[in-house]
Amino acid sequence: MSKLILTNEVSGLGSAGDVVEVKDGYARNYLIPNGLAVVWSKGGEKQVTSIRAARQARAIASDEDARNLKAKLEQGPIKITMRSGLNGRLFGAVKTADVAAAVSALGYGELDKRKIELGTTIRSIGRYEVTIRLTSEIVAKATIQVVSAK
């Protein structure tokens, strides 16, 4: 087992700044090469505090704000306009950054694209359900509607 410090949020494992123990292969082959974690050391504790401070600065101010944002996100579909060909097939795919941009265009504030989970690859026009982690406890299930750019 390897002891690591997470530098980014990893779904199902933890948030940035958390110290976790994972299997050696997962650490060596996925987390460390992708920049999601660094090896834990005694000197790394200073890094943990700086990561946590940065996370707090980016975090939504309070649970009340997160609940209000969740209500806004769940009230109606978020419209995303993409170029498409015949039969509604998109040129490319909808990315988490596209969803974050659409949310900020609605005036709901900035969302971290890493907190958005699409579930499946979106490559055609239609309605889809996405999961947005606002805080560790508050999760919004938003609907996005992908429409064709004319």
C-alpha positions as CSV (number, residue, x, y, z in Angstrom):
1,M,0.0,0.0,0.0
2,S,1.2,3.5,-0.9
3,K,0.5,6.6,1.2
4,L,-0.3,9.6,-1.1
5,I,-1.4,13.2,-0.9
6,L,-4.1,14.0,-3.4
7,T,-3.5,17.2,-5.4
8,N,-6.9,17.0,-7.2
9,E,-10.3,15.6,-6.3
10,V,-10.6,11.9,-7.3
11,S,-14.1,10.6,-7.4
12,G,-14.6,7.8,-4.9
13,L,-11.2,8.5,-3.2
14,G,-11.1,12.0,-1.8
15,S,-10.5,15.7,-2.2
16,A,-7.4,17.7,-2.8
17,G,-5.2,17.7,0.3
18,D,-6.4,14.4,1.7
19,V,-3.8,11.8,2.7
20,V,-4.9,8.4,1.4
21,E,-3.6,4.8,1.2
22,V,-4.1,3.1,-2.1
23,K,-2.6,0.0,-3.8
24,D,0.8,0.4,-5.3
25,G,-0.2,-0.2,-8.9
26,Y,-3.1,2.4,-8.7
27,A,-0.7,5.0,-7.3
28,R,2.2,4.2,-9.7
29,N,0.2,3.7,-12.9
30,Y,-2.7,6.2,-12.6
31,L,-2.6,8.7,-9.8
32,I,1.0,9.9,-9.9
33,P,1.5,10.0,-13.7
34,N,-1.8,11.9,-14.2
35,G,-0.8,14.5,-11.6
36,L,-3.6,13.6,-9.2
37,A,-1.4,12.7,-6.3
38,V,2.2,13.0,-4.9
39,V,4.0,10.6,-2.6
40,W,3.5,11.3,1.1
41,S,6.4,12.5,3.1
42,K,6.9,14.4,6.4
43,G,7.8,17.5,4.4
44,G,4.6,17.0,2.4
45,E,2.5,18.1,5.4
46,K,3.3,21.7,4.5
47,Q,2.0,21.0,1.0
48,V,-1.2,19.5,2.5
49,T,-1.9,22.7,4.4
50,S,-1.4,24.9,1.3
51,I,-3.6,22.6,-0.9
52,R,-6.3,22.7,1.8
53,A,-6.1,26.5,2.0
54,A,-6.4,26.8,-1.8
55,R,-9.4,24.4,-1.8
56,Q,-11.1,26.5,0.9
57,A,-10.6,29.6,-1.2
58,R,-12.3,28.0,-4.2
59,A,-15.0,26.3,-2.2
60,I,-18.6,27.6,-2.1
61,A,-18.8,29.9,0.8
62,S,-21.5,28.1,2.8
63,D,-23.9,25.2,2.7
64,E,-26.8,27.6,2.2
65,D,-25.2,29.0,-0.9
66,A,-24.6,25.4,-2.2
67,R,-28.3,24.5,-1.5
68,N,-29.4,27.7,-3.4
69,L,-27.2,26.8,-6.4
70,K,-28.4,23.2,-6.3
71,A,-32.0,24.4,-6.5
72,K,-31.2,26.7,-9.5
73,L,-29.3,23.9,-11.3
74,E,-32.2,21.4,-10.8
75,Q,-35.1,23.7,-11.8
76,G,-34.7,23.6,-15.5
77,P,-32.5,22.3,-18.3
78,I,-29.2,23.9,-19.0
79,K,-29.0,24.7,-22.7
80,I,-25.8,23.9,-24.6
81,T,-25.5,24.7,-28.3
82,M,-23.1,22.6,-30.4
83,R,-22.5,22.1,-34.1
84,S,-24.1,18.9,-35.4
85,G,-24.5,17.0,-38.6
86,L,-27.4,15.0,-40.0
87,N,-29.4,12.9,-37.6
88,G,-28.4,15.1,-34.7
89,R,-24.9,13.7,-34.4
90,L,-22.4,16.2,-32.9
91,F,-19.1,17.2,-34.3
92,G,-17.1,16.2,-31.3
93,A,-18.6,15.6,-27.8
94,V,-19.9,17.7,-24.9
95,K,-17.2,18.2,-22.3
96,T,-17.4,19.1,-18.6
97,A,-15.9,22.5,-19.6
98,D,-18.9,23.1,-21.9
99,V,-21.3,22.4,-19.0
100,A,-19.3,24.7,-16.7
101,A,-19.4,27.5,-19.4
102,A,-23.2,27.1,-19.9
103,V,-23.8,27.4,-16.1
104,S,-21.7,30.5,-15.8
105,A,-23.5,32.0,-18.9
106,L,-26.8,31.6,-17.0
107,G,-25.3,33.7,-14.3
108,Y,-25.1,31.0,-11.6
109,G,-21.4,31.5,-11.0
110,E,-18.2,29.7,-11.8
111,L,-18.1,25.9,-11.5
112,D,-15.0,23.8,-11.4
113,K,-15.2,21.4,-14.4
114,R,-13.6,18.7,-12.3
115,K,-16.7,18.6,-10.1
116,I,-19.0,17.8,-13.1
117,E,-19.6,14.1,-14.0
118,L,-21.3,13.4,-17.3
119,G,-21.8,9.7,-16.8
120,T,-21.6,8.9,-20.5
121,T,-20.0,10.5,-23.6
122,I,-22.5,12.9,-25.1
123,R,-22.3,12.8,-28.9
124,S,-25.8,13.6,-30.1
125,I,-28.6,16.2,-29.6
126,G,-31.0,15.5,-26.7
127,R,-31.5,15.7,-22.9
128,Y,-29.0,14.2,-20.5
129,E,-28.6,14.0,-16.7
130,V,-25.3,15.2,-15.2
131,T,-24.0,15.1,-11.6
132,I,-22.4,18.2,-10.1
133,R,-20.6,18.0,-6.8
134,L,-21.1,21.4,-5.1
135,T,-19.6,20.3,-1.7
136,S,-18.7,16.9,-0.3
137,E,-22.3,16.4,0.9
138,I,-24.3,18.4,-1.6
139,V,-24.7,16.9,-5.0
140,A,-26.9,18.4,-7.8
141,K,-28.6,16.3,-10.5
142,A,-28.9,18.7,-13.4
143,T,-30.5,18.2,-16.8
144,I,-28.7,19.5,-19.8
145,Q,-30.3,20.0,-23.2
146,V,-27.9,19.8,-26.2
147,V,-29.3,21.7,-29.2
148,S,-27.9,22.2,-32.7
149,A,-26.3,25.4,-33.7
150,K,-28.0,26.9,-36.7
